[in-house]
Amino acid sequence: MFKHPISLRLQTLFSLLVILTLTLEFWLPALPVQAQAPTAATLIDEAGGAYEQIEVVLHADQAPAPGGVATFTLTAKPLRNAPDLTIIWELPDGATLLGGTANETLGVVAAGQTVQQTRQVQFPQASVYTVSAKAVYHPDAATSLTAMGILFFTINDGQSTASDLDPRTPRYTPPSHKRTIDKSSKAVAASAVGPNATNGCFNVKGSLTRGERQPTPAGYLDVGGSAVPVHNILVEMREEDTISDDSYGYTVTDANGHYEFHFCDDDGFLDDELELYVRVCAEVWEGPTRIARIDDYDDDNLYCFDSGIIESEGGTVDFDVTAYQISSNEAQIFNIADSLYWAWKYWNNNGGPAITNTILIYWNGSRGQKGSFYNSSRTTMVVGDDPSNPSQWDDSVVMHEYGHFLDHQFSCNQNPGGA
């Protein structure tokens, strides 16, 4: 069999490398095997920068046992003259602040000058605790600049740990991948089924809402009892089977987060009952236009979430209101989607050229990504999730980065961003 000369040369080089490696192993003395040291707790968090116009570092000396005390130092450096630099400590999970007040004004601090403040924190019992400290100043009457360091402590009787990521953050589990049979041809008009559908025909309905967290000059505020509609989001109607699942097509939630499906089908001979569920995916649509999709930063797959299963032989199937809690991945992802939709809407309502490209967004709630940015070479956005600055809840940041996408599509300026 003919072999290309390049292939022969590569084989020769590989053989020489193998011989050299074996020779070195024979002649060189073996290094002593050292036991691997346990991973140290993360006892430092850095936040802020040029965008925030202030830099902070929060440091702790240990992660103590239950009842123990740790010493914290916050280092702050304003990048503009700060007439009223203030340090604010927050312990929302029941730890006790010692050694000073939770709110203290340090007065005038010059641009580039570093100041420090020290406090102790006692952790009363085994639990997970959040400790945060932020530095705030007002260079003028209309501007508030802030950066926050934040650490999370898992206190227990064994080995307490610390991290700059919240261990309570839910991990995303994608839906199971099964072969899907397209049954979208089974869909019928709502008028064809009627409000009192017979067996074998289905009127499926439901609504999606989410909790709201709002950015304020004082930090992020959870809006209790909020139920923001999850609008203009892709929903698929599915039916679970043993080997493969069926798909009855797609729709997009309306302005109130409502969706409906109408179809007629059964599971075959002597089985009229269907195991129905809906799959909600992070694609933003307006009519025939796909505005954006949001993917998991780690595995590059579209975020999708399955509902529970409702068994029915026909008639009205009501999935009722699905309320995604503030801490859930769904609520955070769909707030990004909401921001993108309104940025797109503003552009179109004010005479902007038609946007033909779909922007791809990367986000992961447990990655610790500091900062958000637009990548013009890939037509993608990355939204930061770091607990010190969770950009998934900051509509202005998401819209700002989408502005770079629009600038890249239509402007001769080609602003690379970063400011």
N, C-alpha and C positions, 0 to 999 in steps of 0.2 A: 504494500500500500504506500502511495506517495505521501511524504511528509514535507511540509513547507520548510525552507531553510531557517526561517525565524523560529518555528516550533522546535527544530533541532537545537538551535542555540539556547533557547529557553530551558530545554531539558538538561543541557550540559551545565548551564549556570546553576540550576536547582541541585544537580548532583554534587557540584563543588561546594555549595552551601551546606548540604547535609554532611559531607566529609569534614568540613571545617568545624561544624558544630560538634560533631562526635569527638574530634580531636581535642577541642577546648574542654569539653566535659571530662575527658580522661586526664588531662594534665593540670587543670586548675583545681585548687583545693575547694572542697565543698564549703559553702558558707553555713554558719550555724543557723538553725531554724529558730525563729523568734515567735513567741506567742503573740497573736494579734491583740492589740489593745482594744478595749471596748470603745465604741463610738462615744465621744464626749457630747454632753448636752449642748444645745445651741443657747448660749447665754448672752447673745448680743444681737441687736437689730439696728440696722442703718436705714434711714429714710430721708426723704427730701432731696434737694438738689437745685439745679439752675431753674427748673420750671417753678418750683415752690418758693424759690428765693430764700431758702433756709435749709440748713443741714442739721440733722439730729442723730445721735447714737445713744441707744439705751442698753446698759450693761448690768448684768446681775452677777453676784459672786458665787452663787450656788443654787441648786434645786434641793431644798431641805426636806426632811421627813415631816410628817404631819405634826403641827404645832410649832415647827421651826420658823426661823427668821432668815430672810435673804436681804442683802444690801444692794440697792439699785443706784446707779449713777446715770443721770441724763446729761449729755453734752450737747450744747446747741450753739450753732454759728449762723447768725443772720447774714445774708449776702447783700443787704441794704441796711442803711442806718435804721435801727430799731428804737423808737422813742419810749416804747412801753412793753418790752419783752416779758411775756408771762408764761409760767410753767404750770401745767394742769395735769394732775395725776388722777387716774380713774381705775377703780377696782370693782367691776360690776358683779363678780361672782362670790363676794363675801369675805375676801381677804381683808386684813386690817393694815392701814397705813400708819407708820410710826415715824417719829423723828421730825415732824413738821406738818404744815398744812397741805391740803390737796391743791390749793390754788395760791400761787405767790407771784407777785410782779417784781421783776428784777430791775426795772427802770430802764435807763438809756444804755443801749449796747451798740457800739459802732459796727459798721459793716466789716465783716471778716474777723471780728473779735469772738473768741470762744469763751463760753461760760458753762459752769457745771452746777448741778444740784443733786444732792444725795438724800435718799429716803430708805427706810427699812419697811419690809412687808412681812407680816406674819400670816402663815397659811394654817388655819385652825384645825383642819381635818383632811382626810383623804378625799380628793376631788380634783377637778380641772379648774384652773384659775386663769383669768386674764389680767395682766398688768400692763397698763399703757401710760405713757407720759408724752404730752405734746407741748411744743413751744409755739406761741402765737405772738405776732406783733402787727402794728398798723403803721406803715410808713407814711400814710396820709389818711385823711378822713374817710376816703372812699374805698380803701384797700385793706384787706385782711389776709395775711400770709401765715401759713401754718404747716407743720410737719409733725408726724407722730411716730414714736417708736413703740412697738408692742411685742410682748412675749407671752407665751402660754406655758403654764406649769401643770404637769400631771403629778400630783402629790399622792404618794402611797407608802405603805409600810415597807415595801421592798426597796426598789430603787426609783426615786423620783427623777423626772426628766423635765427638760425645758426645750422649747422650740419657738421659732418665729412663725410657724404655721399652726393653725388651730387644729388639734387632733380630733375635734368634734365635727370637722367639715365632712359632709357626706361625700362618699366616693361615687363617681358615676359608673353605673353598670349598664352597658348597652343591651338592647333587646337581643334575645337569642336569634341566631341566623338559621332560618329554616327555608326550605324551598317554598316558593310562593306561586300559587296558581291564580292567574288573572281572571277574575270573574266580573270585571267592570261592565261587561255586556248585560249582566243581570239587573243593572240599575234601571229604574223607571222614574217617570215624572211623579212628583208629589200628588198631583191631581189624579193620577192613575191608580194610586193605592188608596187614597182617602184617609180620613182620620181614624177609621175603625177597620184597619187592615185585617184580612182573614189570615188563617194559618198559611205559612209559606211566603207571606209578604210582610215587609218590615218598614216601619217608620222609626228611624233612629235619630235621637237628638241629644244635645248636651251643651254645656258651656264651660269655658276655661277662664279662671281668674288667678291672680297672683297677689302676694303681699308686696308692699312698697317700702323702700328705704330711700330717704331723700338726703342729698348732700346739703349741708348748711355751713355757714362760717364757723360754727362751733363743732362741726363733725357730722357724721352720718346719723340720721334720725329714723328709727323704725316707726312707721305709721301704723299704730295699732288698729286692728279691725279693717284694714284696707282690703279692697277687692278690685284691683285694676283689671279690666278686661284684657285677655290675651288675644289680640286681634291680628288679622292678616297673617295667620300662621297656618301651615300645612297640616291637615289631618287626614289620615287614611283609615278607612273602614275595613276591618279584618275579621276573620273567623278562624278559630283554632281547630286544627285536626292533629291526628297522631303523627303522621309522617310529614305532611306539608300543610301550610296555612293558605287560606283563600283571601284574596283582596277584591273588595267591591268598589274600589276607586278612591279618589281623593276629592277633598274640598278645602276651602280656606275659611277660617273663622271670620265672622263679620265684625263690625265696629264694637259690638257688645260681647265678643268672644264666643258667639253661638255658632253651632254647626248642625247640619242635618244630612241624613242619607236616606234614600228610598230604594228598595230593591226587593226582588222575589227570588227565593232559592230554598233548597233543602239539602240535607246531608246524604241523600241517597235513599235507597229502598228501606222502608220501615224506620227511617230516622228523620223526623221532621224538625228536630231541635238543633239550633245552631248555638255555638259557643262564641259569642260576639265580644270584640274589644276594639278600641280605637288606638291608633298609634299617632302621637303628636310629634312632629319633627320641626327643627329650628330652621325652617325656610320662610322668608318673608316675601309675601306676594301682594300685588295690586293688579287685579284683573289678570291679563296674560303675562304680566311682567314679574319675573323673579328678581326681587331687589337685592336680596342677600341670603347667604346661608352661614350658619355658625357651626364650626367643627370643633371636636375635642383636640386640644393642642397636642396631646400626647400620642394619639393613634390616628389622627387625620381622618376621622370619620364623622359624618353628620350626627349631631345630637338628636336622638329620638327617645320617646318615653311611651311605654305601653300602659293603658288603663287596666283595671281589673276586668274580669270576664263576667258577662251577663248571659245566662242561658235562656233561650226563648224559642217558641215554635211559630211566632209571628205576632203582628200587632205593633203597638207602640213600645219601643225600648228606650227608656230615658236614663242616660248616664248622669243626669242631674248636673250639679255644679262641681267641677273639680277646682279646688282652691289650693294652689301651690304656696306653701309657707315661705316666709322671707328667707329662711336659712337653706331652702332647697336649691338644688342645681337649676331646676326648672324656672323658679322665680328670677334668678339672677340672669340666666340666659335670655329669658323673654323680656327682661328690662333692656338688655342690649338690643334685642330685636325691635322693641318699641322706639328706642332712640334712633335707630337706623331708619325706621319707617318714616318718622316725622322729619328727619333731615332730608330724605328723598322727597317727601311731600312738599316741603318748603321750596326745594329747588324747582320742582315741576310747577308749583303754583305761582312762581315768580319769574316765569319766562325762560328758565334754563333749557339748554338743548336736551333732547331726548337721551336718557341714559340707557345704553344698550347692553352694557356689561354688568354682570352680577358680581358683587364684591364678596370675597370669602373672608370670614372672621375666624380667628383662632382664640380660644379661651379654655382655661381649665381652672376650676375652683380650688384645687389643692396643689397647684404648681409653685406658687409664690413668685409669679412674674411681677417684677417691679417696672411700672410704667407701661404706657401704651404707645404704639407706633404704627405707621403705614409703610408697607414695603412696595414700592412702585414696580420693582422688577417682577413681582409675582402677583400684583393686583390684590394684595391681601392686607388685612389689619390684624394686629395682635392687641388684645385688650388685657390689661394687667389685672391681677387678682390678689396682689399682696395685701395682707390684712391691714398694713399701715396706710394703704391707699387703694381701696377696692374699686377700681375704675368701672367695673360692671354696673355699679350703681350711680356713676357720675355721668349723667346724660350729656353734659357739655363736653366731656373728654371724648366720648364716643362720636359725637357730632363733629368735633374738631378734627379727629382723624379721618372721618368720612369726607370732610372738606378737602383733605390732601388727596383723597381718591378722585374727587371731582376736579381738583386742580390738575391732577395728572392726566385726566381724560380730555380736558377741554382748554387748559390754559397754556400759553406759550411761556409762562413764567417757570413752570415745573419746580415749584417750591418743594425741596426735599423734606421739609418738616424739621422737627427737633427743637422747636421753640414755641 
